[in-house]
Amino acid sequence: TEAEAFQILINALTDPSTMVRCEAAVALGSLAHQAAIPNLVELLHHPDWETRKAAALALMKIGDGVALQPLQTALSQEQEAGVQAVIKLAISQIERQLEEDTWD
């Protein structure tokens, strides 16, 4: 079922393998599953930079304004330039999406 698949992806976010974590984050972003937001926000502070980057991209794809504050907090703490760039992109995309929704 969809609920089981979602749970498998959520569980995969804590997998020891960077590749598995990143793929799970990408999949959750593609599904735009808002229930995944808290788990993805948690990954913004993961020790592995690739995982943080994947989490930011997934949050950008989901596009929910709820992620803005955690993304801004993560940006202020991020040391890795590549991850900073992705977080900035995610913030601007979500802000743009929220503005468009306001005009609809």
Backbone bond lengths (Angstrom), bond angles and torsions (degrees), N, CA, C in turn:
res aa  C-N    CA-C-N  psi(-1)  N-CA   C-N-CA  omega(-1)  CA-C   N-CA-C  phi
1 T - - - 1.459 - - 1.526 109.85 -
2 E 1.311 114.60 168.09 1.463 119.68 179.61 1.527 111.14 -64.41
3 A 1.336 116.10 -39.02 1.471 120.53 179.62 1.527 111.17 -63.12
4 E 1.331 116.62 -39.32 1.466 120.41 178.66 1.521 110.78 -67.17
5 A 1.324 116.70 -42.45 1.466 121.21 178.76 1.527 110.40 -62.32
6 F 1.322 116.17 -42.25 1.463 121.45 178.03 1.531 109.92 -59.79
7 Q 1.326 116.64 -45.34 1.471 120.91 -178.85 1.529 111.32 -64.64
8 I 1.316 116.65 -37.72 1.471 120.70 177.46 1.529 109.52 -62.01
9 L 1.333 116.67 -43.92 1.468 120.40 179.20 1.526 111.38 -65.46
10 I 1.330 116.97 -41.50 1.471 121.07 177.90 1.533 109.54 -60.73
11 N 1.330 116.58 -45.36 1.467 120.58 178.78 1.528 111.28 -62.58
12 A 1.330 116.34 -35.65 1.467 120.91 -178.96 1.532 112.13 -67.51
13 L 1.328 117.33 -20.07 1.470 120.22 178.66 1.527 112.02 -64.50
14 T 1.320 117.38 -19.26 1.467 120.80 179.39 1.533 111.64 -107.44
15 D 1.319 116.85 12.89 1.462 121.33 179.29 1.535 110.29 -62.68
16 P 1.346 117.72 147.01 1.471 119.47 177.55 1.534 113.23 -64.04
17 S 1.320 117.33 -24.15 1.464 121.31 -177.99 1.532 111.64 -83.48
18 T 1.330 115.85 126.56 1.468 121.43 177.32 1.522 110.42 -57.80
19 M 1.342 115.91 -44.39 1.461 119.80 -177.85 1.527 111.37 -60.60
20 V 1.321 117.09 -43.16 1.468 121.02 -179.86 1.529 110.00 -63.78
21 R 1.337 116.96 -45.18 1.476 120.60 179.10 1.529 110.73 -59.67
22 C 1.325 115.95 -46.44 1.471 120.35 -177.78 1.528 111.66 -65.01
23 E 1.334 116.47 -43.79 1.469 120.23 178.79 1.530 111.14 -62.24
24 A 1.329 116.47 -39.86 1.467 120.48 178.95 1.526 110.23 -64.59
25 A 1.330 116.84 -41.83 1.468 120.77 178.88 1.526 110.48 -62.98
26 V 1.329 116.53 -44.60 1.468 121.15 178.84 1.532 110.33 -60.20
27 A 1.326 116.31 -44.76 1.469 120.71 -179.63 1.525 110.95 -62.59
28 L 1.326 116.99 -43.52 1.475 120.28 179.25 1.526 110.54 -64.61
29 G 1.328 117.05 -37.38 1.463 120.50 176.67 1.517 111.27 -64.20
30 S 1.320 115.94 -43.06 1.470 120.52 179.65 1.521 111.90 -63.92
31 L 1.327 116.02 -35.47 1.465 120.35 178.34 1.526 111.66 -75.48
32 A 1.339 115.76 -14.45 1.476 122.30 -177.92 1.528 110.91 51.60
33 H 1.310 115.11 44.09 1.462 122.35 -178.51 1.524 109.34 -84.55
34 Q 1.335 117.21 104.11 1.460 120.69 -176.34 1.523 113.09 -62.52
35 A 1.315 117.34 -25.21 1.469 120.70 178.30 1.530 111.61 -64.66
36 A 1.338 116.89 -17.54 1.471 120.94 -179.54 1.526 112.27 -83.44
37 I 1.328 117.89 -12.07 1.469 121.04 -174.15 1.535 112.74 -53.31
38 P 1.342 120.29 -49.99 1.477 118.47 -179.06 1.533 113.38 -58.76
39 N 1.328 116.96 -38.00 1.468 120.75 179.29 1.524 111.19 -68.09
40 L 1.336 116.26 -39.79 1.462 120.59 179.19 1.526 110.75 -69.48
41 V 1.327 116.97 -38.16 1.468 121.42 177.45 1.531 109.39 -59.95
42 E 1.323 115.71 -41.41 1.468 120.52 177.68 1.530 110.98 -58.46
43 L 1.327 116.48 -38.92 1.469 121.08 -178.74 1.525 112.91 -69.42
44 L 1.324 118.08 -16.52 1.468 120.30 177.67 1.530 111.27 -62.96
45 H 1.326 116.63 -15.20 1.470 121.12 -178.74 1.529 111.87 -113.84
46 H 1.331 116.51 16.36 1.465 121.40 -179.94 1.536 109.31 -68.00
47 P 1.339 117.94 146.77 1.475 119.90 179.04 1.539 113.71 -61.45
48 D 1.324 117.13 -28.02 1.464 120.85 -177.43 1.530 110.86 -86.59
49 W 1.346 116.90 124.92 1.468 120.73 -175.62 1.529 112.75 -66.24
50 E 1.321 117.44 -34.52 1.472 119.55 179.88 1.528 110.81 -64.52
51 T 1.319 115.39 -36.62 1.462 120.87 178.59 1.525 110.07 -66.75
52 R 1.336 116.92 -42.57 1.476 120.51 178.49 1.528 110.48 -62.19
53 K 1.323 115.60 -41.55 1.466 120.80 179.70 1.537 110.97 -63.69
54 A 1.326 116.63 -44.64 1.473 121.11 179.16 1.525 110.69 -62.62
55 A 1.333 116.56 -38.76 1.469 120.47 179.11 1.525 110.48 -64.40
56 A 1.327 117.19 -43.12 1.470 121.05 179.41 1.527 110.65 -63.36
57 L 1.323 116.90 -42.23 1.471 120.61 178.26 1.526 111.24 -63.39
58 A 1.321 116.14 -41.48 1.469 120.31 179.59 1.527 110.31 -64.08
59 L 1.330 116.72 -42.67 1.472 120.16 178.52 1.527 110.42 -63.67
60 M 1.326 116.68 -36.74 1.463 120.62 177.21 1.532 110.06 -62.75
61 K 1.330 117.09 -43.74 1.470 120.70 -179.91 1.522 111.49 -64.14
62 I 1.330 116.54 -39.41 1.466 119.95 178.91 1.524 109.14 -66.39
63 G 1.329 116.31 -39.97 1.464 121.51 171.05 1.513 116.30 70.20
64 D 1.308 117.90 27.19 1.464 120.98 -179.23 1.526 110.10 -92.59
65 G 1.325 116.57 134.23 1.458 122.40 -179.48 1.513 114.09 -59.62
66 V 1.318 116.57 -21.56 1.461 122.49 178.15 1.546 110.65 -59.34
67 A 1.322 117.31 -25.97 1.466 121.51 -177.73 1.528 113.07 -82.89
68 L 1.331 117.95 -11.53 1.466 119.98 -175.17 1.522 113.37 -59.39
69 Q 1.314 117.13 -51.78 1.468 120.12 -177.69 1.535 111.86 -60.85
70 P 1.337 118.49 -48.58 1.474 118.60 177.11 1.532 113.11 -60.52
71 L 1.338 117.07 -36.09 1.466 120.05 177.56 1.529 110.62 -65.75
72 Q 1.338 116.85 -41.84 1.463 120.02 179.27 1.527 110.92 -64.92
73 T 1.319 116.77 -39.62 1.469 120.98 176.56 1.527 110.16 -63.00
74 A 1.332 116.37 -45.57 1.468 120.74 179.97 1.529 110.55 -62.21
75 L 1.334 116.67 -39.28 1.462 120.93 179.82 1.526 110.79 -60.80
76 S 1.329 116.73 -41.81 1.468 120.37 -178.08 1.533 112.02 -68.09
77 Q 1.332 117.00 -20.11 1.468 120.97 -178.43 1.531 113.09 -103.62
78 E 1.327 117.21 -10.99 1.468 121.44 -173.05 1.533 111.67 -75.49
79 Q 1.330 116.08 132.77 1.468 122.33 178.99 1.537 112.14 -98.40
80 E 1.309 116.77 -28.62 1.466 122.72 -173.89 1.533 110.67 -81.06
81 A 1.346 116.38 120.13 1.473 120.99 -175.50 1.532 112.53 -59.01
82 G 1.324 117.36 -41.13 1.462 120.79 -179.43 1.517 112.53 -63.46
83 V 1.310 116.19 -36.81 1.464 120.63 179.05 1.528 109.58 -74.17
84 Q 1.336 116.87 -38.94 1.473 120.58 176.69 1.526 110.33 -56.56
85 A 1.330 116.21 -44.40 1.468 120.99 -178.94 1.528 111.07 -61.08
86 V 1.321 116.98 -42.40 1.468 121.12 -179.53 1.530 110.45 -68.08
87 I 1.333 116.80 -40.73 1.469 119.97 178.84 1.532 109.90 -63.44
88 K 1.341 116.98 -42.76 1.477 120.35 178.24 1.527 110.49 -60.70
89 L 1.328 116.02 -42.93 1.464 120.97 178.39 1.530 110.39 -61.82
90 A 1.326 116.46 -44.66 1.469 120.94 179.82 1.526 110.56 -60.11
91 I 1.332 116.61 -44.85 1.470 120.80 179.77 1.525 110.39 -61.00
92 S 1.345 116.98 -47.52 1.471 119.06 -177.56 1.527 111.85 -66.36
93 Q 1.334 117.42 -38.11 1.469 120.75 178.74 1.526 111.31 -64.55
94 I 1.334 116.13 -44.16 1.470 119.80 -179.41 1.525 109.72 -65.97
95 E 1.341 116.99 -42.35 1.473 120.02 178.43 1.525 110.76 -61.38
96 R 1.337 116.69 -42.34 1.471 121.09 179.20 1.525 110.16 -62.95
97 Q 1.314 116.06 -43.13 1.465 121.10 179.96 1.533 110.68 -62.67
98 L 1.326 116.11 -41.43 1.469 120.09 179.63 1.526 110.63 -65.03
99 E 1.334 116.42 -38.93 1.472 120.15 177.28 1.524 110.75 -63.40
100 E 1.332 116.61 -43.64 1.471 120.66 179.19 1.519 110.86 -62.89
101 D 1.331 116.68 -40.32 1.466 120.59 178.59 1.523 110.94 -63.09
102 T 1.321 116.63 -34.44 1.466 121.57 179.85 1.528 110.70 -65.41
103 W 1.330 116.45 -34.17 1.468 120.64 -177.60 1.522 113.07 -82.09
104 D 1.304 117.17 -15.55 1.485 119.66 -178.74 1.513 112.30 -69.91
